[in-house]
């Protein structure tokens, strides 16, 4: 009969301890940069009425390219033409254009938007490192290969010191801006599971050093939450690599609980009530009951705007 009577305090998953760092506030702008996971978090922040500059350079994966772009560093050979399109080695292919001048104009406009962001007195910068696996072109690390011939690039893993050095000047330059570092839970399987694990380890070690060196740097364990707390493939998309909506929403709940100020949480509660009213479908909009509901909804929207000093975004934004 041994083991028949089970203890009532049995646990079936690990709860990752997360330090409370309330640096996310709806009145403080956010810049998000990094992998596609940064895009997913940015989407949630925008729905929560945050002012977000999301991946201004397009989706980036390696931490050195992220730091270089934020710092305004350029390459000797930024631009390359291939198959009728001009590409930037510092940017995602979303920037690519058949018109070289249009590409340059978009790059310059992006640099200006980032400069304006850091010119404000305070902001929160969400940084999601994707991979320590990098490609170099003529000795320089590129953010994107743009499907050029593979024999034109060299492939290697970054060193921890390279990552730390690339971010040191940026963190020192903007001490009033809070940098929240995360590692993407997306595993990059092109080089195999072992190589992916090595890559993530390098990223984690580099972030740990940055957090130890700078008071304005902190770590949020999105990687551990997905890999360890949600360690089941039902939390992944069909490719078994990318977290699905359920997993992303779970991480978002952790972000709210541990990174947001109390007044922001109160604002989100009020916002959700109004949004629920906005999304309600009226079967008979001409009825007296419906007209009363519309009046209540309008009153709630006006009250929200008056209380928080901002209108509620459109349903397309949500």
PASEBA-1860 file (N, C-alpha, C; in nm, 3 decimals):
! residues 318
1> XXXXXXXX> 0.082/-0.121/0.000/0.000/0.000/0.000/0.086/0.127/0.000 ~ 0.217/0.108/-0.008/0.305/0.224/-0.005/0.274/0.315/-0.123 ~ 0.260/0.442/-0.097/0.232/0.539/-0.203/0.085/0.554/-0.233 ~ -0.003/0.478/-0.164/-0.146/0.486/-0.195/-0.205/0.619/-0.147 ~ -0.166/0.658/-0.027/-0.214/0.785/0.027/-0.117/0.896/-0.014 ~ -0.161/0.982/-0.104/-0.075/1.086/-0.159/-0.083/1.212/-0.073 ~ 0.028/1.282/-0.057/0.026/1.407/0.022/-0.057/1.513/-0.049 ~ -0.122/1.598/0.030/-0.209/1.701/-0.028/-0.129/1.815/-0.089
9> XXXXXXXX> -0.001/1.827/-0.056/0.078/1.940/-0.105/0.163/1.904/-0.226 ~ 0.123/1.803/-0.300/0.198/1.763/-0.418/0.197/1.875/-0.522 ~ 0.313/1.897/-0.585/0.325/1.999/-0.690/0.350/1.928/-0.822 ~ 0.290/1.981/-0.928/0.305/1.919/-1.059/0.376/2.009/-1.158 ~ 0.424/2.124/-1.112/0.505/2.209/-1.199/0.591/2.300/-1.111 ~ 0.696/2.352/-1.172/0.785/2.445/-1.104/0.734/2.586/-1.128 ~ 0.721/2.663/-1.021/0.686/2.804/-1.032/0.814/2.886/-1.027 ~ 0.846/2.950/-1.138/0.970/3.026/-1.147/0.959/3.151/-1.060
17> XXXXXXXX> 1.051/3.170/-0.965/1.047/3.294/-0.885/1.085/3.414/-0.972 ~ 1.006/3.520/-0.963/1.030/3.640/-1.043/1.036/3.760/-0.950 ~ 1.142/3.837/-0.963/1.158/3.957/-0.880/1.064/4.067/-0.930 ~ 1.002/4.138/-0.838/0.916/4.250/-0.875/1.001/4.372/-0.908 ~ 0.984/4.420/-1.032/1.051/4.541/-1.079/0.949/4.624/-1.156 ~ 0.869/4.706/-1.087/0.761/4.779/-1.155/0.813/4.895/-1.240 ~ 0.869/4.862/-1.355/0.926/4.964/-1.444/0.834/4.996/-1.562 ~ 0.727/4.918/-1.577/0.632/4.943/-1.685/0.517/5.027/-1.633
25> XXXXXXXX> 0.503/5.146/-1.689/0.397/5.238/-1.650/0.337/5.298/-1.776 ~ 0.204/5.311/-1.779/0.139/5.355/-1.902/0.175/5.498/-1.942 ~ 0.234/5.574/-1.849/0.277/5.710/-1.880/0.423/5.718/-1.921 ~ 0.490/5.605/-1.923/0.632/5.600/-1.961/0.645/5.524/-2.094 ~ 0.701/5.588/-2.198/0.714/5.520/-2.328/0.800/5.394/-2.321 ~ 0.773/5.304/-2.412/0.846/5.177/-2.419/0.909/5.161/-2.557 ~ 1.032/5.116/-2.560/1.096/5.073/-2.683/1.122/4.924/-2.671 ~ 1.072/4.847/-2.767/1.093/4.702/-2.765/1.178/4.663/-2.886
33> XXXXXXXX> 1.277/4.582/-2.861/1.365/4.540/-2.970/1.402/4.393/-2.951 ~ 1.417/4.324/-3.063/1.461/4.185/-3.055/1.387/4.091/-3.147 ~ 1.367/3.970/-3.099/1.309/3.863/-3.178/1.159/3.880/-3.192 ~ 1.095/3.784/-3.258/0.951/3.789/-3.278/0.876/3.786/-3.145 ~ 0.939/3.734/-3.040/0.876/3.734/-2.909/0.859/3.877/-2.858 ~ 0.951/3.966/-2.894/0.938/4.107/-2.859/0.816/4.168/-2.927 ~ 0.789/4.125/-3.049/0.670/4.172/-3.120/0.543/4.130/-3.048 ~ 0.541/4.008/-2.998/0.421/3.958/-2.930/0.395/4.037/-2.802
41> XXXXXXXX> 0.500/4.066/-2.727/0.482/4.145/-2.605/0.443/4.289/-2.639 ~ 0.498/4.342/-2.748/0.462/4.477/-2.791/0.315/4.486/-2.825 ~ 0.263/4.384/-2.888/0.120/4.383/-2.923/0.034/4.395/-2.797 ~ 0.070/4.322/-2.695/-0.005/4.328/-2.569/0.007/4.467/-2.504 ~ 0.126/4.525/-2.509/0.146/4.656/-2.449/0.064/4.763/-2.522 ~ 0.059/4.753/-2.653/-0.021/4.850/-2.730/-0.169/4.838/-2.696 ~ -0.216/4.716/-2.681/-0.356/4.696/-2.643/-0.383/4.754/-2.504 ~ -0.280/4.757/-2.421/-0.294/4.811/-2.286/-0.266/4.961/-2.282
49> XXXXXXXX> -0.273/5.026/-2.398/-0.263/5.172/-2.408/-0.122/5.227/-2.388 ~ -0.019/5.143/-2.395/0.118/5.193/-2.384/0.161/5.257/-2.515 ~ 0.248/5.357/-2.501/0.314/5.414/-2.619/0.438/5.330/-2.647 ~ 0.437/5.256/-2.758/0.542/5.157/-2.784/0.607/5.183/-2.920 ~ 0.738/5.192/-2.919/0.816/5.190/-3.042/0.865/5.047/-3.057 ~ 0.796/4.970/-3.141/0.819/4.825/-3.148/0.912/4.788/-3.263 ~ 1.022/4.725/-3.229/1.119/4.676/-3.327/1.137/4.774/-3.443 ~ 1.190/4.892/-3.415/1.204/4.994/-3.519/1.293/4.950/-3.636
57> XXXXXXXX> 1.386/4.858/-3.612/1.475/4.810/-3.717/1.425/4.680/-3.780 ~ 1.304/4.640/-3.742/1.253/4.510/-3.783/1.298/4.404/-3.685 ~ 1.249/4.284/-3.702/1.283/4.174/-3.612/1.433/4.143/-3.619 ~ 1.498/4.145/-3.503/1.640/4.115/-3.494/1.660/4.001/-3.396 ~ 1.768/3.927/-3.414/1.788/3.808/-3.331/1.917/3.812/-3.248 ~ 2.025/3.864/-3.305/2.149/3.860/-3.227/2.169/3.990/-3.150 ~ 2.219/3.982/-3.028/2.228/4.098/-2.940/2.326/4.205/-2.985 ~ 2.429/4.169/-3.059/2.526/4.268/-3.105/2.463/4.362/-3.206
65> XXXXXXXX> 2.389/4.308/-3.301/2.322/4.393/-3.400/2.220/4.486/-3.333 ~ 2.150/4.435/-3.232/2.054/4.519/-3.160/2.124/4.640/-3.098 ~ 2.233/4.614/-3.026/2.306/4.721/-2.959/2.365/4.820/-3.059 ~ 2.421/4.770/-3.166/2.480/4.858/-3.267/2.375/4.950/-3.329 ~ 2.258/4.896/-3.357/2.152/4.977/-3.415/2.104/5.083/-3.317 ~ 2.082/5.046/-3.192/2.036/5.142/-3.091/2.139/5.251/-3.067 ~ 2.266/5.215/-3.081/2.373/5.312/-3.056/2.403/5.396/-3.180 ~ 2.341/5.359/-3.291/2.361/5.435/-3.415/2.488/5.401/-3.490
73> XXXXXXXX> 2.544/5.284/-3.462/2.665/5.243/-3.533/2.631/5.191/-3.672 ~ 2.719/5.216/-3.767/2.698/5.170/-3.905/2.805/5.069/-3.944 ~ 2.784/5.007/-4.059/2.880/4.913/-4.114/2.951/4.977/-4.233 ~ 3.066/4.923/-4.267/3.138/4.974/-4.384/3.054/4.952/-4.510 ~ 2.987/4.838/-4.515/2.905/4.805/-4.632/2.763/4.774/-4.586 ~ 2.689/4.878/-4.553/2.552/4.861/-4.503/2.460/4.800/-4.608 ~ 2.471/4.847/-4.732/2.374/4.813/-4.835/2.429/4.714/-4.936 ~ 2.340/4.631/-4.984/2.376/4.534/-5.087/2.256/4.513/-5.178
81> XXXXXXXX> 2.282/4.490/-5.306/2.173/4.467/-5.401/2.171/4.321/-5.441 ~ 2.051/4.265/-5.443/2.036/4.124/-5.478/1.896/4.100/-5.534 ~ 1.890/4.037/-5.649/1.762/4.004/-5.714/1.669/4.126/-5.728 ~ 1.729/4.237/-5.767/1.649/4.356/-5.794/1.609/4.436/-5.673 ~ 1.654/4.396/-5.555/1.620/4.468/-5.432/1.746/4.515/-5.360 ~ 1.734/4.632/-5.297/1.840/4.681/-5.210/1.808/4.640/-5.066 ~ 1.911/4.589/-4.996/1.894/4.541/-4.859/1.993/4.612/-4.767 ~ 1.957/4.621/-4.641/2.048/4.670/-4.538/2.087/4.554/-4.448
89> XXXXXXXX> 2.216/4.537/-4.428/2.264/4.430/-4.340/2.234/4.459/-4.193 ~ 2.192/4.582/-4.161/2.160/4.618/-4.023/2.012/4.601/-3.992 ~ 1.930/4.576/-4.095/1.785/4.578/-4.077/1.720/4.449/-4.129 ~ 1.597/4.431/-4.086/1.516/4.320/-4.134/1.479/4.343/-4.280 ~ 1.438/4.238/-4.348/1.402/4.248/-4.490/1.278/4.333/-4.514 ~ 1.204/4.367/-4.409/1.092/4.460/-4.424/1.138/4.594/-4.479 ~ 1.265/4.627/-4.457/1.319/4.754/-4.506/1.358/4.747/-4.654 ~ 1.375/4.630/-4.708/1.426/4.614/-4.844/1.337/4.682/-4.946
97> XXXXXXXX> 1.402/4.735/-5.051/1.328/4.810/-5.152/1.401/4.805/-5.285 ~ 1.325/4.815/-5.392/1.385/4.823/-5.525/1.451/4.958/-5.547 ~ 1.412/5.056/-5.466/1.464/5.192/-5.475/1.564/5.215/-5.362 ~ 1.690/5.230/-5.396/1.793/5.247/-5.294/1.768/5.370/-5.208 ~ 1.728/5.480/-5.270/1.704/5.603/-5.195/1.588/5.587/-5.096 ~ 1.486/5.508/-5.134/1.374/5.484/-5.044/1.419/5.404/-4.922 ~ 1.507/5.308/-4.944/1.561/5.229/-4.834/1.641/5.318/-4.740 ~ 1.728/5.401/-4.795/1.811/5.490/-4.712/1.724/5.587/-4.634
105> XXXXXXXX> 1.621/5.639/-4.698/1.530/5.732/-4.632/1.459/5.666/-4.513 ~ 1.417/5.541/-4.532/1.350/5.469/-4.424/1.448/5.440/-4.311 ~ 1.571/5.405/-4.343/1.673/5.380/-4.241/1.700/5.506/-4.160 ~ 1.712/5.620/-4.228/1.739/5.745/-4.158/1.622/5.786/-4.069 ~ 1.500/5.766/-4.119/1.382/5.800/-4.038/1.375/5.714/-3.912 ~ 1.414/5.587/-3.925/1.416/5.497/-3.809/1.519/5.541/-3.706 ~ 1.638/5.578/-3.754/1.741/5.626/-3.662/1.695/5.750/-3.586 ~ 1.624/5.839/-3.656/1.573/5.961/-3.592/1.471/5.926/-3.484
113> XXXXXXXX> 1.382/5.830/-3.514/1.279/5.791/-3.416/1.342/5.732/-3.290 ~ 1.449/5.656/-3.306/1.518/5.598/-3.190/1.590/5.707/-3.111 ~ 1.652/5.801/-3.181/1.719/5.913/-3.114/1.618/5.994/-3.031 ~ 1.500/6.018/-3.087/1.397/6.092/-3.015/1.351/6.016/-2.891 ~ 1.343/5.885/-2.904/1.301/5.804/-2.788/1.399/5.820/-2.674 ~ 1.528/5.809/-2.702/1.628/5.818/-2.595/1.650/5.961/-2.548 ~ 1.597/6.059/-2.622/1.611/6.199/-2.582/1.514/6.234/-2.470 ~ 1.409/6.153/-2.451/1.316/6.179/-2.341/1.383/6.144/-2.209
121> XXXXXXXX> 1.327/6.198/-2.101/1.394/6.185/-1.971/1.398/6.043/-1.917 ~ 1.296/5.962/-1.950/1.290/5.826/-1.897/1.206/5.738/-1.988 ~ 1.247/5.614/-2.003/1.167/5.516/-2.078/1.203/5.376/-2.029 ~ 1.128/5.281/-2.077/1.159/5.141/-2.051/1.195/5.075/-2.183 ~ 1.307/5.005/-2.186/1.353/4.938/-2.307/1.345/4.787/-2.284 ~ 1.258/4.722/-2.359/1.245/4.576/-2.351/1.332/4.512/-2.457 ~ 1.426/4.431/-2.415/1.523/4.371/-2.507/1.509/4.219/-2.502 ~ 1.480/4.160/-2.616/1.467/4.013/-2.623/1.576/3.956/-2.711
129> XXXXXXXX> 1.676/3.895/-2.650/1.782/3.828/-2.724/1.727/3.698/-2.783 ~ 1.753/3.676/-2.909/1.704/3.556/-2.974/1.807/3.446/-2.987 ~ 1.925/3.483/-3.037/2.026/3.381/-3.064/2.165/3.442/-3.057 ~ 2.261/3.362/-3.011/2.401/3.402/-3.012/2.470/3.355/-3.140 ~ 2.394/3.289/-3.225/2.446/3.244/-3.354/2.445/3.362/-3.450 ~ 2.559/3.397/-3.506/2.567/3.513/-3.594/2.632/3.477/-3.727 ~ 2.604/3.561/-3.825/2.669/3.553/-3.955/2.749/3.680/-3.977 ~ 2.868/3.666/-4.035/2.951/3.782/-4.063/2.972/3.796/-4.213
137> XXXXXXXX> 2.979/3.921/-4.256/3.003/3.954/-4.396/3.124/4.046/-4.402 ~ 3.229/3.999/-4.465/3.355/4.074/-4.471/3.401/4.113/-4.331 ~ 3.384/4.020/-4.237/3.433/4.038/-4.101/3.340/4.111/-4.007 ~ 3.225/4.160/-4.055/3.133/4.233/-3.970/3.004/4.154/-3.948 ~ 2.953/4.161/-3.826/2.829/4.090/-3.791/2.711/4.156/-3.860 ~ 2.627/4.075/-3.921/2.508/4.128/-3.989/2.384/4.086/-3.910 ~ 2.279/4.168/-3.923/2.153/4.137/-3.857/2.068/4.044/-3.940 ~ 2.090/4.045/-4.073/2.009/3.963/-4.163/2.089/3.935/-4.290
145> XXXXXXXX> 2.083/3.814/-4.337/2.157/3.775/-4.458/2.078/3.800/-4.586 ~ 1.948/3.823/-4.575/1.861/3.855/-4.688/1.869/3.752/-4.801 ~ 1.893/3.628/-4.765/1.894/3.517/-4.860/2.000/3.531/-4.968 ~ 2.109/3.601/-4.936/2.222/3.602/-5.028/2.292/3.466/-5.023 ~ 2.381/3.441/-5.118/2.449/3.312/-5.122/2.521/3.287/-4.990 ~ 2.501/3.167/-4.937/2.555/3.134/-4.805/2.707/3.138/-4.801 ~ 2.774/3.115/-4.916/2.920/3.113/-4.917/2.981/3.253/-4.902 ~ 2.895/3.355/-4.897/2.944/3.492/-4.877/2.951/3.528/-4.728
153> XXXXXXXX> 2.907/3.435/-4.642/2.902/3.462/-4.498/2.979/3.357/-4.420 ~ 3.022/3.397/-4.303/3.080/3.303/-4.207/2.983/3.293/-4.089 ~ 2.977/3.174/-4.031/2.881/3.146/-3.925/2.957/3.109/-3.798 ~ 2.919/3.172/-3.685/2.985/3.140/-3.558/2.896/3.177/-3.441 ~ 2.935/3.134/-3.321/2.869/3.174/-3.198/2.937/3.296/-3.139 ~ 2.859/3.389/-3.089/2.915/3.503/-3.018/2.979/3.457/-2.888 ~ 3.074/3.534/-2.841/3.131/3.514/-2.708/3.056/3.602/-2.608 ~ 3.050/3.557/-2.484/2.981/3.635/-2.380/3.037/3.776/-2.373
161> XXXXXXXX> 3.169/3.789/-2.378/3.233/3.921/-2.367/3.193/4.012/-2.482 ~ 3.174/3.957/-2.600/3.132/4.039/-2.715/2.996/4.104/-2.689 ~ 2.906/4.025/-2.635/2.771/4.076/-2.607/2.776/4.182/-2.499 ~ 2.847/4.152/-2.390/2.858/4.247/-2.279/2.920/4.378/-2.326 ~ 3.027/4.369/-2.402/3.095/4.490/-2.450/3.006/4.572/-2.543 ~ 2.925/4.505/-2.624/2.841/4.577/-2.719/2.730/4.656/-2.651 ~ 2.689/4.612/-2.530/2.580/4.678/-2.458/2.628/4.773/-2.349 ~ 2.754/4.763/-2.309/2.806/4.842/-2.198/2.794/4.992/-2.223
169> XXXXXXXX> 2.836/5.037/-2.340/2.833/5.181/-2.369/2.690/5.234/-2.371 ~ 2.598/5.154/-2.423/2.458/5.196/-2.432/2.395/5.211/-2.295 ~ 2.417/5.114/-2.208/2.362/5.119/-2.073/2.423/5.233/-1.992 ~ 2.551/5.258/-2.015/2.618/5.367/-1.944/2.571/5.504/-1.994 ~ 2.538/5.512/-2.122/2.496/5.639/-2.183/2.357/5.682/-2.137 ~ 2.270/5.584/-2.107/2.131/5.614/-2.072/2.095/5.558/-1.934 ~ 2.155/5.614/-1.828/2.131/5.559/-1.694/1.988/5.579/-1.644 ~ 1.914/5.675/-1.701/1.777/5.701/-1.657/1.673/5.617/-1.732
177> XXXXXXXX> 1.719/5.533/-1.821/1.629/5.445/-1.894/1.646/5.303/-1.840 ~ 1.534/5.239/-1.812/1.538/5.103/-1.757/1.540/5.001/-1.871 ~ 1.637/4.911/-1.865/1.652/4.808/-1.967/1.609/4.673/-1.907 ~ 1.506/4.614/-1.964/1.458/4.483/-1.919/1.501/4.381/-2.023 ~ 1.592/4.293/-1.985/1.643/4.191/-2.077/1.567/4.061/-2.061 ~ 1.536/3.999/-2.172/1.477/3.866/-2.173/1.547/3.782/-2.280 ~ 1.528/3.653/-2.271/1.577/3.562/-2.376/1.455/3.496/-2.439 ~ 1.450/3.496/-2.568/1.335/3.438/-2.637/1.326/3.288/-2.609
185> XXXXXXXX> 1.206/3.238/-2.577/1.189/3.094/-2.557/1.185/3.015/-2.687 ~ 1.193/3.084/-2.799/1.193/3.016/-2.929/1.329/2.950/-2.951 ~ 1.328/2.821/-2.973/1.453/2.750/-2.998/1.483/2.747/-3.148 ~ 1.606/2.778/-3.183/1.646/2.785/-3.324/1.711/2.653/-3.363 ~ 1.635/2.573/-3.436/1.671/2.434/-3.458/1.753/2.409/-3.584 ~ 1.781/2.515/-3.659/1.855/2.495/-3.784/1.992/2.431/-3.760 ~ 2.055/2.469/-3.649/2.186/2.414/-3.616/2.176/2.295/-3.520 ~ 2.055/2.259/-3.480/2.036/2.146/-3.390/2.009/2.191/-3.247
193> XXXXXXXX> 1.952/2.101/-3.167/1.913/2.132/-3.030/2.034/2.168/-2.943 ~ 2.144/2.094/-2.957/2.261/2.121/-2.875/2.314/2.261/-2.900 ~ 2.324/2.299/-3.028/2.374/2.432/-3.062/2.278/2.541/-3.013 ~ 2.149/2.513/-3.020/2.050/2.609/-2.970/2.067/2.629/-2.819 ~ 2.089/2.520/-2.746/2.108/2.530/-2.601/2.236/2.607/-2.567 ~ 2.342/2.583/-2.644/2.465/2.659/-2.623/2.441/2.808/-2.645 ~ 2.368/2.838/-2.750/2.336/2.977/-2.784/2.260/3.045/-2.670 ~ 2.155/2.980/-2.620/2.076/3.038/-2.512/2.161/3.056/-2.387
201> XXXXXXXX> 2.252/2.963/-2.361/2.338/2.973/-2.243/2.428/3.095/-2.251 ~ 2.480/3.121/-2.368/2.566/3.239/-2.388/2.486/3.367/-2.362 ~ 2.364/3.371/-2.414/2.279/3.489/-2.394/2.251/3.511/-2.245 ~ 2.219/3.404/-2.174/2.188/3.414/-2.032/2.309/3.460/-1.951 ~ 2.426/3.408/-1.985/2.548/3.449/-1.914/2.578/3.596/-1.939 ~ 2.558/3.641/-2.061/2.586/3.781/-2.094/2.490/3.874/-2.019 ~ 2.362/3.840/-2.018/2.264/3.922/-1.947/2.297/3.926/-1.798 ~ 2.336/3.814/-1.743/2.370/3.809/-1.601/2.482/3.907/-1.568
209> XXXXXXXX> 2.582/3.914/-1.654/2.691/4.008/-1.631/2.645/4.153/-1.641 ~ 2.559/4.181/-1.738/2.508/4.318/-1.755/2.424/4.360/-1.635 ~ 2.342/4.269/-1.585/2.258/4.299/-1.469/2.344/4.324/-1.345 ~ 2.453/4.251/-1.333/2.542/4.270/-1.218/2.617/4.403/-1.226 ~ 2.642/4.450/-1.350/2.723/4.570/-1.368/2.642/4.699/-1.367 ~ 2.514/4.694/-1.406/2.437/4.816/-1.425/2.307/4.813/-1.344 ~ 2.282/4.923/-1.271/2.160/4.931/-1.191/2.037/4.946/-1.277 ~ 2.052/4.998/-1.399/1.937/5.018/-1.488/1.913/4.896/-1.578
217> XXXXXXXX> 1.975/4.784/-1.547/1.954/4.659/-1.622/1.892/4.555/-1.531 ~ 1.793/4.484/-1.583/1.727/4.378/-1.506/1.689/4.264/-1.600 ~ 1.664/4.149/-1.541/1.630/4.031/-1.620/1.489/3.984/-1.589 ~ 1.413/3.956/-1.693/1.281/3.896/-1.676/1.284/3.756/-1.737 ~ 1.252/3.651/-1.659/1.273/3.512/-1.703/1.164/3.455/-1.794 ~ 1.136/3.522/-1.904/1.037/3.469/-1.999/1.080/3.332/-2.052 ~ 1.210/3.317/-2.074/1.263/3.190/-2.124/1.234/3.076/-2.028 ~ 1.264/3.097/-1.900/1.243/2.993/-1.800/1.095/2.963/-1.779
225> XXXXXXXX> 1.012/3.068/-1.784/0.869/3.048/-1.764/0.812/2.954/-1.870 ~ 0.851/2.975/-1.996/0.798/2.891/-2.103/0.863/2.753/-2.103 ~ 0.995/2.749/-2.089/1.067/2.621/-2.098/1.043/2.533/-1.977 ~ 1.033/2.593/-1.858/1.023/2.513/-1.735/0.882/2.508/-1.677 ~ 0.816/2.623/-1.664/0.680/2.621/-1.609/0.581/2.558/-1.706 ~ 0.596/2.588/-1.833/0.502/2.538/-1.935/0.562/2.424/-2.016 ~ 0.642/2.343/-1.955/0.720/2.243/-2.028/0.631/2.133/-2.087 ~ 0.551/2.173/-2.184/0.462/2.079/-2.251/0.437/2.131/-2.392
233> XXXXXXXX> 0.437/2.043/-2.491/0.423/2.087/-2.630/0.284/2.140/-2.662 ~ 0.189/2.125/-2.572/0.058/2.183/-2.599/0.062/2.336/-2.591 ~ 0.172/2.391/-2.539/0.188/2.536/-2.533/0.267/2.590/-2.652 ~ 0.284/2.508/-2.754/0.358/2.550/-2.872/0.271/2.539/-2.997 ~ 0.311/2.614/-3.099/0.243/2.604/-3.227/0.279/2.471/-3.293 ~ 0.224/2.449/-3.411/0.243/2.320/-3.477/0.390/2.291/-3.511 ~ 0.471/2.397/-3.521/0.613/2.375/-3.551/0.690/2.326/-3.430 ~ 0.623/2.322/-3.312/0.681/2.275/-3.186/0.800/2.361/-3.140
241> XXXXXXXX> 0.809/2.481/-3.191/0.918/2.572/-3.158/0.866/2.705/-3.104 ~ 0.767/2.762/-3.171/0.714/2.891/-3.130/0.603/2.875/-3.026 ~ 0.608/2.951/-2.918/0.499/2.947/-2.819/0.367/2.989/-2.882 ~ 0.258/2.923/-2.843/0.127/2.959/-2.898/0.066/3.073/-2.816 ~ -0.054/3.112/-2.853/-0.119/3.225/-2.786/-0.137/3.202/-2.637 ~ -0.168/3.078/-2.600/-0.188/3.046/-2.459/-0.060/3.071/-2.379 ~ 0.053/3.032/-2.436/0.181/3.053/-2.369/0.217/3.201/-2.363 ~ 0.195/3.272/-2.472/0.225/3.415/-2.475/0.138/3.490/-2.373
249> XXXXXXXX> 0.012/3.453/-2.366/-0.078/3.517/-2.269/-0.035/3.487/-2.125 ~ 0.019/3.367/-2.103/0.067/3.331/-1.969/0.186/3.418/-1.931 ~ 0.280/3.436/-2.026/0.395/3.522/-1.999/0.349/3.666/-1.977 ~ 0.251/3.710/-2.055/0.197/3.845/-2.039/0.140/3.864/-1.898 ~ 0.075/3.762/-1.846/0.020/3.773/-1.710/0.133/3.790/-1.608 ~ 0.247/3.726/-1.633/0.363/3.741/-1.545/0.423/3.881/-1.558 ~ 0.424/3.933/-1.680/0.472/4.070/-1.702/0.388/4.169/-1.622 ~ 0.257/4.152/-1.630/0.168/4.242/-1.557/0.191/4.231/-1.406
257> XXXXXXXX> 0.203/4.111/-1.357/0.215/4.089/-1.212/0.346/4.143/-1.154 ~ 0.454/4.137/-1.233/0.586/4.165/-1.177/0.656/4.288/-1.232 ~ 0.609/4.340/-1.345/0.680/4.454/-1.406/0.597/4.582/-1.411 ~ 0.470/4.576/-1.376/0.384/4.693/-1.391/0.358/4.762/-1.258 ~ 0.343/4.896/-1.267/0.311/4.974/-1.149/0.165/4.950/-1.110 ~ 0.133/4.983/-0.986/-0.003/4.962/-0.936/-0.104/5.045/-1.014 ~ -0.069/5.169/-1.046/-0.165/5.253/-1.119/-0.188/5.201/-1.261 ~ -0.087/5.136/-1.316/-0.103/5.079/-1.450/-0.197/4.959/-1.444
265> XXXXXXXX> -0.183/4.876/-1.342/-0.273/4.761/-1.327/-0.417/4.808/-1.308 ~ -0.434/4.917/-1.231/-0.568/4.972/-1.212/-0.624/5.024/-1.344 ~ -0.539/5.090/-1.423/-0.582/5.140/-1.554/-0.625/5.026/-1.645 ~ -0.549/4.917/-1.645/-0.582/4.803/-1.731/-0.714/4.740/-1.689 ~ -0.738/4.734/-1.559/-0.868/4.682/-1.512/-0.983/4.767/-1.565 ~ -0.969/4.899/-1.556/-1.072/4.988/-1.607/-1.085/4.976/-1.759 ~ -0.971/4.963/-1.824/-0.970/4.951/-1.970/-1.045/4.826/-2.015 ~ -1.020/4.715/-1.949/-1.083/4.589/-1.987/-1.235/4.595/-1.975
273> XXXXXXXX> -1.284/4.668/-1.875/-1.429/4.682/-1.857/-1.490/4.759/-1.974 ~ -1.423/4.867/-2.016/-1.475/4.947/-2.126/-1.464/4.870/-2.258 ~ -1.352/4.802/-2.277/-1.333/4.725/-2.401/-1.438/4.615/-2.413 ~ -1.470/4.554/-2.300/-1.574/4.451/-2.300/-1.708/4.509/-2.346 ~ -1.736/4.631/-2.305/-1.859/4.698/-2.350/-1.851/4.730/-2.499 ~ -1.735/4.772/-2.545/-1.718/4.806/-2.686/-1.733/4.684/-2.777 ~ -1.692/4.570/-2.726/-1.696/4.449/-2.807/-1.830/4.376/-2.800 ~ -1.920/4.427/-2.717/-2.052/4.365/-2.704/-2.134/4.387/-2.831
281> XXXXXXXX> -2.190/4.281/-2.883/-2.272/4.288/-3.004/-2.419/4.311/-2.968 ~ -2.477/4.415/-3.027/-2.618/4.448/-3.001/-2.705/4.380/-3.106 ~ -2.792/4.292/-3.059/-2.881/4.221/-3.153/-2.988/4.314/-3.209 ~ -3.032/4.408/-3.127/-3.138/4.501/-3.170/-3.096/4.643/-3.133 ~ -3.007/4.702/-3.211/-2.953/4.834/-3.177/-3.058/4.946/-3.171 ~ -3.175/4.920/-3.232/-3.280/5.023/-3.232/-3.364/5.020/-3.105 ~ -3.347/4.918/-3.023/-3.430/4.905/-2.903/-3.390/5.005/-2.796 ~ -3.481/5.031/-2.703/-3.454/5.123/-2.594/-3.343/5.072/-2.504
289> XXXXXXXX> -3.341/4.939/-2.485/-3.237/4.878/-2.402/-3.100/4.899/-2.464 ~ -3.093/4.884/-2.597/-2.966/4.902/-2.667/-2.921/5.047/-2.659 ~ -3.013/5.139/-2.674/-2.979/5.281/-2.667/-2.926/5.317/-2.528 ~ -2.983/5.257/-2.427/-2.937/5.279/-2.290/-2.795/5.226/-2.273 ~ -2.770/5.107/-2.331/-2.636/5.047/-2.323/-2.534/5.135/-2.394 ~ -2.568/5.187/-2.512/-2.477/5.273/-2.587/-2.444/5.398/-2.507 ~ -2.543/5.453/-2.440/-2.520/5.572/-2.356/-2.425/5.540/-2.241 ~ -2.442/5.422/-2.181/-2.354/5.379/-2.072/-2.210/5.359/-2.121
297> XXXXXXXX> -2.199/5.301/-2.241/-2.067/5.278/-2.299/-1.996/5.410/-2.326 ~ -2.069/5.505/-2.386/-2.012/5.637/-2.413/-1.968/5.706/-2.285 ~ -2.048/5.695/-2.183/-2.016/5.754/-2.053/-1.889/5.691/-1.996 ~ -1.877/5.559/-2.010/-1.758/5.488/-1.959/-1.633/5.529/-2.036 ~ -1.645/5.547/-2.167/-1.531/5.589/-2.250/-1.485/5.729/-2.211 ~ -1.581/5.820/-2.191/-1.548/5.957/-2.151/-1.484/5.959/-2.013 ~ -1.535/5.878/-1.922/-1.480/5.870/-1.787/-1.337/5.818/-1.789 ~ -1.312/5.718/-1.873/-1.177/5.662/-1.884/-1.080/5.768/-1.936
305> XXXXXXXX> -1.122/5.837/-2.042/-1.035/5.939/-2.100/-1.008/6.051/-2.000 ~ -1.109/6.088/-1.926/-1.093/6.194/-1.827/-1.000/6.152/-1.713 ~ -1.012/6.027/-1.671/-0.934/5.977/-1.557/-0.788/5.956/-1.593 ~ -0.763/5.903/-1.715/-0.626/5.865/-1.751/-0.564/5.955/-1.856 ~ -0.639/6.052/-1.907/-0.582/6.149/-1.999/-0.549/6.095/-2.136 ~ -0.618/5.990/-2.178/-0.596/5.933/-2.311/-0.721/5.860/-2.357 ~ -0.748/5.867/-2.487/-0.863/5.794/-2.540/-0.831/5.646/-2.553 ~ -0.934/5.565/-2.555/-0.916/5.422/-2.575/-0.892/5.395/-2.722
313> XXXXXX> -0.789/5.316/-2.754/-0.758/5.285/-2.892/-0.874/5.215/-2.960 ~ -0.871/5.219/-3.093/-0.978/5.156/-3.171/-0.970/5.005/-3.159 ~ -1.077/4.938/-3.201/-1.080/4.791/-3.195/-0.973/4.730/-3.283 ~ -0.931/4.804/-3.389/-0.824/4.752/-3.476/-0.693/4.745/-3.401 ~ -0.673/4.841/-3.307/-0.551/4.839/-3.227/-0.548/4.722/-3.131 ~ -0.664/4.674/-3.093/-0.671/4.564/-2.996/-0.673/4.431/-3.066
END
